[in-house]
Amino acid sequence: MSQSVVTIRLNGHPYQIGCEVGEEGHVAELGKEVESVLQSLVKSAGQIGEARLLAMVALILADRAASPAIGMPDNSNGHVSDEKPLGANASDVAAAEALEDAAVRISALASKLASGATNS
C-alpha cells in the first residue's frame, strides 16, 4: 500500500500525518477542524499548554461525535430521545454521558480561565 504524508498545523506547530493515497484532502480538512476547535479554546482560555489544549479538543470532538447518537432531538418531533442507539450497550451509554459531563466541566473551566477567576 502506498502512503502519503500531509502536514497540518495545530496551534502554530506543523505535524506530519501519514495517510492512504487519495485521503490527503480529507486529512487536511480534519486538521482544519481540529485547529478551529483549538483556536476557539485558545480565545476563551488562552495558551494553557499544548497537551491540555489538545486533550480538551479531543474531548470536545468526542462529545460532538457522540451527540448525534445519544440525547439529541429526533427529527420527527424535536424531543430528545432517551433510546440508546442500535448496538450501544450500557458502557457505551455511560461513556457518552461521562464525555458530555466532561465537556460541560471543560467549558466551565475554560470560561473561568478566560476570566482569570480560577481557584487553586
Backbone as CSV, one residue per row, in Angstrom:
resi,resn,N_x,N_y,N_z,CA_x,CA_y,CA_z,C_x,C_y,C_z
1,MET,0.832,-1.182,0.000,0.000,0.000,0.000,0.877,1.246,0.000
2,SER,0.432,2.233,-0.719,1.159,3.495,-0.779,0.708,4.407,0.358
3,GLN,1.663,5.163,0.843,1.372,6.117,1.903,1.667,7.525,1.406
4,SER,0.888,8.460,1.855,1.130,9.873,1.619,1.360,10.535,2.967
5,VAL,1.905,11.725,2.942,2.109,12.493,4.159,1.472,13.859,3.958
6,VAL,0.669,14.260,4.928,0.024,15.569,4.923,0.552,16.330,6.129
7,THR,0.917,17.576,5.916,1.345,18.412,7.035,0.179,19.293,7.441
8,ILE,-0.217,19.156,8.709,-1.261,20.016,9.260,-0.606,20.910,10.308
9,ARG,-1.215,22.035,10.572,-0.700,22.954,11.588,-1.721,23.051,12.715
10,LEU,-1.264,22.806,13.912,-2.102,22.926,15.094,-1.420,23.866,16.065
11,ASN,-2.082,24.964,16.369,-1.570,25.964,17.300,-0.178,26.444,16.889
12,GLY,0.002,26.589,15.570,1.262,27.098,15.052,2.342,26.056,14.845
13,HIS,2.087,24.820,15.202,3.094,23.764,15.071,2.721,22.833,13.920
14,PRO,3.695,22.515,13.055,3.401,21.582,11.968,3.485,20.130,12.460
15,TYR,2.568,19.313,11.973,2.552,17.883,12.272,2.408,17.137,10.955
16,GLN,3.306,16.189,10.709,3.209,15.382,9.508,2.405,14.134,9.842
17,ILE,1.325,13.927,9.074,0.388,12.842,9.321,0.395,11.910,8.115
18,GLY,0.609,10.631,8.348,0.567,9.644,7.274,-0.864,9.251,6.974
19,CYS,-1.148,9.005,5.689,-2.478,8.572,5.280,-2.370,7.803,3.971
20,GLU,-3.460,7.196,3.566,-3.509,6.486,2.296,-3.513,7.488,1.147
21,VAL,-2.977,7.088,0.025,-3.020,7.926,-1.165,-4.485,8.207,-1.501
22,GLY,-4.803,9.442,-1.782,-6.165,9.851,-2.081,-6.914,10.397,-0.883
23,GLU,-6.383,10.215,0.313,-7.033,10.701,1.541,-6.449,12.018,2.031
24,GLU,-5.521,12.575,1.281,-4.829,13.789,1.723,-5.792,14.941,1.998
25,GLY,-6.727,15.175,1.106,-7.686,16.265,1.289,-8.531,16.078,2.529
26,HIS,-8.961,14.846,2.764,-9.782,14.554,3.947,-8.992,14.799,5.226
27,VAL,-7.754,14.336,5.252,-6.909,14.543,6.433,-6.659,16.033,6.652
28,ALA,-6.416,16.767,5.575,-6.207,18.212,5.694,-7.448,18.896,6.259
29,GLU,-8.645,18.484,5.804,-9.894,19.065,6.330,-10.085,18.727,7.804
30,LEU,-9.757,17.497,8.198,-9.841,17.127,9.614,-8.896,17.989,10.444
31,GLY,-7.702,18.217,9.915,-6.742,19.078,10.608,-7.280,20.489,10.788
32,LYS,-7.952,21.005,9.749,-8.547,22.346,9.847,-9.640,22.382,10.911
33,GLU,-10.436,21.313,10.999,-11.495,21.261,12.015,-10.896,21.253,13.421
34,VAL,-9.852,20.437,13.618,-9.194,20.379,14.920,-8.604,21.752,15.261
35,GLU,-7.955,22.387,14.290,-7.366,23.711,14.516,-8.437,24.733,14.866
36,SER,-9.591,24.647,14.231,-10.682,25.578,14.518,-11.143,25.448,15.966
37,VAL,-11.340,24.213,16.417,-11.754,23.987,17.809,-10.649,24.465,18.756
38,LEU,-9.409,24.145,18.407,-8.283,24.535,19.249,-8.195,26.050,19.385
39,GLN,-8.350,26.768,18.275,-8.251,28.226,18.331,-9.408,28.841,19.116
40,SER,-10.598,28.237,19.061,-11.699,28.769,19.868,-11.401,28.577,21.358
41,LEU,-10.747,27.471,21.709,-10.337,27.274,23.104,-9.265,28.288,23.507
42,VAL,-8.307,28.520,22.616,-7.248,29.494,22.911,-7.858,30.865,23.153
43,LYS,-8.868,31.227,22.351,-9.518,32.526,22.532,-10.211,32.614,23.884
44,SER,-10.814,31.517,24.332,-11.547,31.574,25.601,-10.673,31.286,26.812
45,ALA,-9.674,30.412,26.669,-8.880,30.002,27.828,-7.441,30.480,27.775
46,GLY,-6.984,30.906,26.610,-5.589,31.319,26.469,-4.689,30.128,26.193
47,GLN,-3.404,30.391,26.149,-2.418,29.328,25.905,-2.155,28.619,27.232
48,ILE,-2.882,27.545,27.468,-2.808,26.844,28.752,-1.972,25.576,28.661
49,GLY,-1.197,25.451,27.618,-0.339,24.282,27.440,-0.850,23.415,26.303
50,GLU,0.082,23.010,25.471,-0.254,22.241,24.269,-1.009,20.951,24.593
51,ALA,-0.501,20.194,25.550,-1.127,18.903,25.881,-2.545,19.108,26.411
52,ARG,-2.729,20.088,27.277,-4.056,20.350,27.843,-5.025,20.814,26.754
53,LEU,-4.560,21.711,25.878,-5.416,22.174,24.787,-5.831,21.019,23.883
54,LEU,-4.875,20.174,23.505,-5.204,19.060,22.615,-6.110,18.041,23.312
55,ALA,-5.936,17.845,24.612,-6.834,16.947,25.347,-8.252,17.511,25.356
56,MET,-8.378,18.818,25.551,-9.695,19.441,25.556,-10.339,19.355,24.175
57,VAL,-9.546,19.565,23.129,-10.061,19.432,21.763,-10.552,18.009,21.528
58,ALA,-9.778,17.036,21.963,-10.174,15.634,21.783,-11.503,15.354,22.470
59,LEU,-11.678,15.867,23.671,-12.935,15.659,24.388,-14.103,16.348,23.693
60,ILE,-13.888,17.557,23.215,-14.953,18.278,22.517,-15.362,17.531,21.252
61,LEU,-14.376,17.071,20.482,-14.692,16.338,19.248,-15.351,14.994,19.547
62,ALA,-14.909,14.332,20.611,-15.550,13.077,21.003,-16.991,13.315,21.425
63,ASP,-17.223,14.425,22.125,-18.578,14.771,22.530,-19.445,15.040,21.304
64,ARG,-18.904,15.761,20.330,-19.654,16.013,19.101,-19.989,14.716,18.381
65,ALA,-19.044,13.791,18.370,-19.274,12.511,17.691,-20.342,11.694,18.399
66,ALA,-20.398,11.782,19.721,-21.378,11.009,20.485,-22.751,11.660,20.484
67,SER,-22.813,12.972,20.356,-24.071,13.696,20.478,-25.157,13.283,19.504
68,PRO,-24.867,13.036,18.237,-25.957,12.654,17.341,-26.641,11.352,17.744
69,ALA,-25.918,10.489,18.419,-26.478,9.187,18.760,-27.251,9.199,20.069
70,ILE,-26.845,10.026,20.998,-27.436,9.987,22.341,-27.839,11.380,22.774
71,GLY,-29.078,11.539,23.184,-29.535,12.771,23.787,-29.779,13.919,22.836
72,MET,-29.848,13.648,21.558,-30.133,14.694,20.591,-31.590,14.593,20.171
73,PRO,-32.181,15.699,19.758,-33.574,15.641,19.325,-33.725,14.712,18.134
74,ASP,-34.817,13.911,18.136,-35.062,13.118,16.939,-35.752,14.016,15.921
75,ASN,-35.634,13.660,14.657,-36.088,14.549,13.591,-37.600,14.662,13.479
76,SER,-38.341,13.752,14.075,-39.777,13.748,13.858,-40.523,14.757,14.723
77,ASN,-40.120,14.916,15.991,-40.914,15.787,16.862,-40.096,16.784,17.677
78,GLY,-38.776,16.802,17.502,-37.942,17.757,18.215,-37.685,17.407,19.662
79,HIS,-38.238,16.283,20.146,-37.994,15.873,21.517,-36.720,15.060,21.600
80,VAL,-36.048,15.153,22.740,-34.832,14.391,22.948,-35.212,12.937,23.177
81,SER,-34.506,12.066,22.468,-34.755,10.637,22.583,-33.938,10.057,23.717
82,ASP,-34.564,9.236,24.547,-33.848,8.540,25.604,-33.378,7.168,25.154
83,GLU,-33.740,6.779,23.952,-33.348,5.471,23.464,-31.878,5.462,23.127
84,LYS,-31.236,4.346,23.462,-29.837,4.233,23.089,-29.741,3.787,21.640
85,PRO,-28.648,4.156,20.954,-28.512,3.785,19.560,-28.365,2.285,19.393
86,LEU,-28.689,1.809,18.211,-28.573,0.398,17.897,-27.167,-0.073,18.192
87,GLY,-27.023,-1.162,18.900,-25.721,-1.730,19.187,-25.029,-1.131,20.399
88,ALA,-25.605,-0.105,20.994,-24.975,0.509,22.160,-25.313,-0.307,23.394
89,ASN,-24.305,-0.518,24.219,-24.561,-1.210,25.471,-24.444,-0.203,26.616
90,ALA,-24.638,-0.685,27.823,-24.640,0.217,28.982,-23.320,0.966,29.113
91,SER,-22.208,0.308,28.810,-20.923,1.004,28.948,-20.766,2.081,27.879
92,ASP,-21.327,1.873,26.667,-21.301,2.914,25.638,-22.074,4.140,26.109
93,VAL,-23.245,3.899,26.649,-24.088,4.995,27.126,-23.399,5.709,28.293
94,ALA,-22.823,4.956,29.210,-22.127,5.555,30.348,-20.927,6.377,29.884
95,ALA,-20.201,5.870,28.894,-19.051,6.610,28.365,-19.501,7.905,27.707
96,ALA,-20.590,7.846,26.946,-21.104,9.054,26.299,-21.544,10.072,27.344
97,GLU,-22.207,9.609,28.393,-22.641,10.524,29.452,-21.441,11.140,30.162
98,ALA,-20.393,10.335,30.390,-19.181,10.859,31.029,-18.520,11.914,30.154
99,LEU,-18.503,11.676,28.846,-17.926,12.665,27.931,-18.736,13.953,27.927
100,GLU,-20.048,13.821,27.951,-20.891,15.015,27.999,-20.628,15.803,29.274
101,ASP,-20.541,15.098,30.403,-20.245,15.771,31.667,-18.879,16.440,31.619
102,ALA,-17.887,15.755,31.032,-16.545,16.323,30.921,-16.565,17.573,30.057
103,ALA,-17.317,17.547,28.973,-17.396,18.710,28.087,-17.979,19.912,28.834
104,VAL,-18.983,19.677,29.661,-19.581,20.760,30.441,-18.554,21.319,31.422
105,ARG,-17.822,20.427,32.102,-16.805,20.876,33.050,-15.672,21.625,32.344
106,ILE,-15.269,21.124,31.166,-14.203,21.774,30.407,-14.647,23.168,29.975
107,SER,-15.874,23.271,29.527,-16.392,24.572,29.115,-16.402,25.548,30.288
108,ALA,-16.835,25.078,31.450,-16.857,25.932,32.637,-15.439,26.342,33.034
109,LEU,-14.498,25.399,32.960,-13.110,25.704,33.288,-12.532,26.707,32.299
110,ALA,-12.820,26.520,31.021,-12.320,27.447,30.005,-12.846,28.853,30.267
111,SER,-14.106,28.956,30.658,-14.679,30.273,30.975,-13.980,30.898,32.175
112,LYS,-13.731,30.078,33.202,-13.036,30.595,34.384,-11.627,31.043,34.039
113,LEU,-10.924,30.221,33.239,-9.563,30.584,32.858,-9.541,31.862,32.039
114,ALA,-10.528,32.013,31.177,-10.586,33.212,30.341,-10.825,34.464,31.181
115,SER,-11.592,34.308,32.249,-11.892,35.477,33.089,-10.853,35.668,34.206
116,GLY,-9.930,34.714,34.329,-8.905,34.814,35.365,-9.437,34.501,36.743
117,ALA,-10.560,33.788,36.808,-11.203,33.538,38.110,-10.988,32.110,38.593
118,THR,-9.781,31.548,38.381,-9.529,30.188,38.860,-9.172,30.197,40.325
119,ASN,-9.594,29.165,41.008,-9.229,28.976,42.416,-8.329,27.774,42.511
120,SER,-7.151,27.911,43.054,-6.239,26.781,43.177,-6.182,26.317,44.599
